[in-house]
C-alpha cells in the first residue's frame, strides 16, 4: 500500500484535534470526585395516588407548591463493593414445608432515574439526551427456592441498556448487608433488557463514562434502589407454587442485520437451521398451588431498537411494551406499574438481530443497501438505515411488542411441562484478557486485551455512526491512526497482532486514565432450575454464537449424566463487554465483530468457561470452583458536565401554571395537549413527593371525585420537557386518547420539583403541581 501524505487541511485538522483533546483532558481532570464519598438519593417509589373530592373546574388552572429540603447523606465506599459491613437485619423467611414445586416470589419496582439532562444509553449518539418520558422503566425480580429452603435463585430483568459492573457490585453489597449470605454473586443474575432509550451514567469504565458524558450518581442510586426494592418485594411475597416451561416460534418480528457475517459460518452448520435468527421464544409460567397467576419470564432474541436514535423520551421499547400489555391484562383495575402479576421479556442472543424488519434502505434514494458494507452510492453508510413495520417509531414499537406479547400469552396459557428438580448456581470472575483456549488436543489460542475496531465507529443499520465509517473494514486509515496516536498513544504490536484481522481504532485495553477503559474481570454464571439452565452472558451474543454456546453447555451436562437440559441465553448480564461473534464472523469485521473486544477467540473462551460451570453443577463440585480475581470498584469518577442550576418561572407566573390549555372538547383518537410552566425533571429522580410526572383524571359524578385513568407509565401519555435559558422551561403533557376511553369530563395534572437556592443557603427542592382546566371527551 502506498504511503499516504497529508494535505495542509488534514495537517491543520490533526493539530486542531490534538489541541482540543488536550484542553478537554485538562478540563475533565478538574471534574473528578476527589473524596471517597458519594451522594445518596432516595427512590421515588411506585405510582399510588389518592382521588381528590373537588368538582371539575371549567375555567383557569391551579398550581400548588410545598417545600422539601434536598436530603443528602454520605457513605464511605470500600475498595470493592463486595466487602460489606456485618448484617444489620435479615427479614423473616417464609415457613418452608414439604410440597411439590418451589417457593416463588415476584416483584416489580421503578428504576427510571433521570429523564432529562442525561444521555440515553445504547446508540452512543452525541446529542441524544433525555427530554421527557414515554414509559417508566422497571426492575422485575423473580425468586425461586426449594421447598426446604436449602437453595434459591434470583433472576432480575431490568429495563436498562445493560447491567454495569458497578451496578451489580453495589446491588450485591447491599443484598449482603440486608440478607447475609442468602442472595449472593452466584445465585443472583441481573440482566438488562437492552432498551436504547434508558438513561446512561451508571458505569465506571472510561469508554462508557465518555458515552454517558459523566457518571450520574442520581441515576445510579435510583437504579440500585429500584433493583433492591424489586428483590425485597419478591422476597416478601414468596409462596408455594409451580413453574411450567413452554417454547414456540415468533414469526415476522426479526431480521439479521449482519447477514453477510452470518454467511461466513460453515455451510454445514448453517444448514442445520431454517433461519439466520433464532425465532424460538422460551416462556416460564409461574403460578401458586391454586393455579393463580404469579408471573412470567420470556427469553427471546430481539434488539429493543424500534425507537430509533432520533428519540428523546425515556422508554422501555418493544420488549417493555410487551411487558406493559401482559401486565395490564393480568392486573386489571391497576395502573401501569402496579398489580401483583409481573411479566419480564428478557434479552437473549440478540447481537445481530433487528426488529426493523423492512430492512436497510438508502433514505435519500429508497434503494436497498443490504450489502456487505451497508453503504449507499450517494451518502455512504450514514444513509443506510433499517425501518420498522410501522408508520413511525412509536407505531413500530407497538407492532413488534404486541406480536411478542401475543405469542408469550399463547405459550403461557398452553404451558403444561412442569419444571421440577433441584436448584443450583455457579459463578466465577475471570480475567478475560488472559484466557487460554484449547482449540483441540494439541493447539491453543488466547484472548486479547480489549480493543475496538474501525467498524465499531460505523454503527449499524439500526443506528449509524456519525463520521461515515463503514462496516466490514479490515484495514485502518492513516488519518485516523495518526489522530489516535497523537491523543492516546500507539497500540502495541502485541495487541494489534492478537486482534487480527481487526484494524484497531481504540486500544482500550492499554488505556488506564483516568480509569481502565474496558473491564478485564468479567462474570460468568449459570443458574439451574431442574432441567432448565440459564446462562448469564456479559454482553451481546450473535445468533450463531448463542447456538454454539447452548449446544456446548447442553452437551456438557449430558456428558455427566444430566440429559435433556434446556439452555437459555440471558443477555446483557452482570457486566457489559459489547459483542461476541463467532470466529468466522469475526473475519468479516462488521460492527458486531469490531465490537468483540477480547479478540477472535472470545466465543471459544466463553464456551470453555461455561462448560466448566456446567460440569461443576452436574458433578456437584461447585464448591471447588475458584472465585477468580475480584473486579475493582472505582472511587473517583467523572461527574456530569451539565450543572445543577436553579429553576425559574417567568415573571408573573409560578411553577405548574398552565401556559397552553387543552381544547374544550376532543374525540377518541385525537391528542389532548397541555403546556405548563415547568422545572427540570431530574429534580424529581431523588424525591418521593410525587411518583409520576402526570396524571389523566376522569370526573365521576356519582362520587364527586377525580379518578386517575393514566399516569406517565401509560403508553398513551407522553411528557415532554422543553429546556429554555437561565433556568426557564416548559413541560408539555400529551394524552393520545385511545378508542377505549369513556366519554366524560377529564383533566390533566402535572407534578414536578424545582430547585431553589438562596444566597449563602443550601439548595432545596420544592414540589409543585399544576392542573389543567377540564375538557370533555366524546365518542362521535
C-alpha positions, 0 to 999 in steps of 0.5 A: 500500500502506498504511503499516504501524505497529508494535505495542509487541511488534514495537517491543520485538522490533526493539530486542531484535534490534538489541541482540543483533546488536550484542553478537554483532558485538562478540563475533565481532570478538574471534574473528578470526585476527589473524596471517597464519598458519594451522594445518596438519593432516595427512590421515588417509589411506585405510582399510588395516588389518592382521588381528590373530592373537588368538582371539575373546574371549567375555567383557569388552572391551579398550581400548588407548591410545598417545600422539601429540603434536598436530603443528602447523606454520605457513605464511605465506599470500600475498595470493592463493593463486595466487602460489606459491613456485618448484617444489620437485619435479615427479614423473616423467611417464609415457613418452608414445608414439604410440597411439590414445586418451589417457593416463588416470589415476584416483584416489580419496582421503578428504576427510571432515574433521570429523564432529562439532562442525561444521555440515553444509553445504547446508540452512543449518539452525541446529542441524544439526551433525555427530554421527557418520558414515554414509559417508566422503566422497571426492575422485575425480580423473580425468586425461586427456592426449594421447598426446604429452603436449602437453595434459591435463585434470583433472576432480575430483568431490568429495563436498562441498556445493560447491567454495569459492573458497578451496578451489580457490585453495589446491588450485591453489597447491599443484598449482603448487608440486608440478607447475609449470605442468602442472595449472593454473586452466584445465585443472583443474575441481573440482566438488562433488557437492552432498551436504547432509550434508558438513561446512561451514567451508571458505569465506571469504565472510561469508554462508557463514562465518555458515552454517558458524558459523566457518571450520574450518581442520581441515576445510579442510586435510583437504579440500585434502589429500584433493583433492591426494592424489586428483590425485597418485594419478591422476597416478601411475597414468596409462596408455594407454587409451580413453574411450567416451561413452554417454547414456540416460534415468533414469526415476522418480528426479526431480521439479521442485520449482519447477514453477510457475517452470518454467511461466513459460518460453515455451510454445514452448520448453517444448514442445520437451521431454517433461519439466520435468527433464532425465532424460538421464544422460551416462556416460564409460567409461574403460578401458586398451588391454586393455579393463580397467576404469579408471573412470567419470564420470556427469553427471546432474541430481539434488539429493543431498537424500534425507537430509533436514535432520533428519540428523546423520551425515556422508554422501555421499547418493544420488549417493555411494551410487551411487558406493559400489555401482559401486565395490564391484562393480568392486573386489571383495575391497576395502573401501569406499574402496579398489580401483583402479576409481573411479566419480564421479556428478557434479552437473549442472543440478540447481537445481530438481530433487528426488529426493523424488519423492512430492512436497510434502505438508502433514505435519500434514494429508497434503494436497498443497501443490504450489502456487505458494507451497508453503504449507499452510492450517494451518502455512504453508510450514514444513509443506510438505515433499517425501518420498522413495520410501522408508520413511525417509531412509536407505531413500530414499537407497538407492532413488534411488542404486541406480536411478542406479547401475543405469542408469550400469552399463547405459550403461557396459557398452553404451558403444561411441562412442569419444571421440577428438580433441584436448584443450583448456581455457579459463578466465577470472575475471570480475567478475560484478557488472559484466557487460554483456549484449547482449540483441540488436543494439541493447539491453543489460542488466547484472548486479547486485551480489549480493543475496538475496531474501525467498524465499531465507529460505523454503527449499524443499520439500526443506528449509524455512526456519525463520521461515515465509517463503514462496516466490514473494514479490515484495514485502518486509515492513516488519518485516523491512526495518526489522530489516535496516536497523537491523543492516546498513544500507539497500540502495541504490536502485541495487541494489534497482532492478537486482534487480527484481522481487526484494524484497531481504532481504540486500544482500550485495553492499554488505556488506564486514565483516568480509569481502565477503559474496558473491564478485564474481570468479567462474570460468568454464571449459570443458574439451574432450575431442574432441567432448565439452565440459564446462562448469564452472558456479559454482553451481546451474543450473535445468533450463531454464537448463542447456538454454539454456546447452548449446544456446548453447555447442553452437551456438557451436562449430558456428558455427566449424566444430566440429559435433556437440559434446556439452555437459555441465553440471558443477555446483557448480564452482570457486566457489559463487554459489547459483542461476541461473534463467532470466529468466522464472523469475526473475519468479516469485521462488521460492527458486531465483530469490531465490537468483540473486544477480547479478540477472535477467540472470545466465543471459544473462551466463553464456551470453555468457561461455561462448560466448566460451570456446567460440569461443576453443577452436574458433578456437584463440585461447585464448591471447588470452583475458584472465585477468580480475581475480584473486579475493582470498584472505582472511587473517583469518577467523572461527574456530569458536565451539565450543572445543577442550576436553579429553576425559574418561572417567568415573571408573573407566573409560578411553577405548574401554571398552565401556559397552553390549555387543552381544547374544550372538547376532543374525540377518541383518537385525537391528542389532548395537549397541555403546556405548563410552566415547568422545572427540570425533571431530574429534580424529581429522580431523588424525591418521593413527593410525587411518583409520576410526572402526570396524571389523566383524571376522569370526573365521576359524578356519582362520587364527586371525585377525580379518578386517575385513568393514566399516569406517565407509565401509560403508553398513551401519555407522553411528557415532554420537557422543553429546556429554555435559558437561565433556568426557564422551561416548559413541560408539555403533557400529551394524552393520545386518547385511545378508542377505549376511553369513556366519554366524560369530563377529564383533566390533566395534572402535572407534578414536578420539583424545582430547585431553589437556592438562596444566597449563602443557603443550601439548595432545596427542592420544592414540589409543585403541581399544576392542573389543567382546566377540564375538557370533555371527551366524546365518542362521535 
